[in-house]
Amino acid sequence: MRVGSNSDEATKRMRRQSRSKTFKIEITYLAKIPLQEIANVVQGQESEHHQEVLNVLDVILSQNATKQGCLRIRQSYFHDNPRNISNIDGGVQCCRGFHSSFKVTQKGLSLNV
């Protein structure tokens, strides 16, 4: 049996930290949504682009939650706080979080939380 020393562990850590990874990111613009279209939907006016406007607003909601340190899973968000995690029998855990999205109503937009 061989036991590594602290210096061996430190060397391994240094090697891992010095490795760099390169990622290629491609950004594709799907559509241009004029700001006036967003204003129309917010005011409850008809718009042929209402679904695209909802998508834009949902992305803005998502970015705000992410900036606050939330983990995003689809349209649900979970704060990284041990108080929000509970153990259930059988090794299962549940996490307290929230869901948010915009919906079009007769009087304009509604934020569904």
N, C-alpha and C positions, 0 to 999 in steps of 0.2 A: 504494500500500500504506500502510495506516495502522497505526501501532503505538501501543498504549495505554500510558500511563505507570503508574507504581506507584499514583499517587493515583486513577486511573480504576479500577484493580483493587480498591483498598480501598473505593471508593464502591460498586462492584457487590456486594462482599462484605457491606457494611453493609446494603444494600437487601435482600439475600437473608436476612440474619439477622433483620431487623426484621419480616419477613412471618411471620404466625402462621397456623397451620392449626387448624381446629376439627374434631374427630372426634366422632361420636355412637357410643356403645358401649351395647349392650343386653345385659343379663345375664338369662338364662333359667334358672330352676331346673328341672332335669329330674327329680330324684327326691331323696327324703330317705332316707338310709341310716343307721339307728340304729347307734351305736357298738358295741352288743352284737353286731350282725351281723358287724361287722369282727372283733371278738374271737372269735366262733364260727368264722369261716373261718380265722383265724390258728391256732386250736387244733385244726383239722382236723375240726370238727363239720359236719354237713350244714346247708346254708342254701339257701333258695330264692332268695336274693339274691346268690349267690356271684359272678356275673358283674359285678354293679354294684359289689360290694366290690373286685374286681380293678381295675375302672375307676378307682375312687377312689384306690387305692394307686398305680396307674400315674400318675395326675395328680400325686400327691405326689412320686413319683420324678422326674417331669418338672420340677416346680417347683424341686426341689433342684438338679438339673443346670443349669437355667437360671440360678439364683442364683450358681452357680460360673462362669458365663460361657460355658457350652457353647451351641453352635448346635444346635437340635433339628430333625431332619428325620424325621417320623413318630415311631418309637420308637428312633431312633439319635441319638447325641450326639457332637459334635465340638468339641474344645478349640481355641481360637483361638491356635495355636502353630505357627510356621513349621516346626518339626521334624516335625510330623505331616503335612506336605504333601510329596508326592514328584511329580516330573515323569515322565510316561510319554511315549513317542514320539507324534508327531502333535498336540502341543499339549494333550494330556490330562493331567490331574492326578488323583492319588488322595489321599484324606484318611483318616488313621487315626482311628478313633473307637470307640465302643462302643454296644451295644444292651442295653436292659434292660426286663424285664417280670416280673410275678408270674405264677406258674402254681399251680394247685391240685394237690396230690399226696395220696396216701393218708394221709400223716402231717401234713398241714397245708399251708402255703404254701412255695413254693420261689421264690427270686429267680433269674431267668434273666439272666445277664450275658454 
